[in-house]
Amino acid sequence: MAAERPPIGEFEQMVLLAVLQTRDDAYGVSVHEELERHTVRGVARGAVYLTLNRLEKKGLLTSVLSEPTAERGGRAKRCYSATKEAILALRESRRTLLSLWDGVEPLLDRRW
């Protein structure tokens, strides 16, 4: 029997998608900027870092430290990549949401 995939919440999905969007430049600041570009609500930078760490602990992200750069005062960046499990979890989540949305659109057009 296959191991059960850890569930992912809405914000975790958003962070994973932002990591995928930023491709090879996925680190805390770039992920935060990507989320800010796509959302109408403010995103706390600390929430992004906590979620990146949690997703790595769940095995949905891996990270490596970049070489230190002068622009960052000699500090390295922690760069993230999505794992195969992250892609599978996102696909499963998308499939579930699309299934739940099926047939709901006419209900949203009603005046309450």
Buried (B, 14 or more C-beta within 10 A) or exposed (E): EEEEBBEBEEBBBBBBBBBBBBEEBBBBBBBBBBBBEEEEEEBEBEBBBEBBBBBBEBBBBEBEEEEEEEEEEEEEBBBBBBBEBBEEBBEEBEEEEEEEEEEEEEEEEEEE
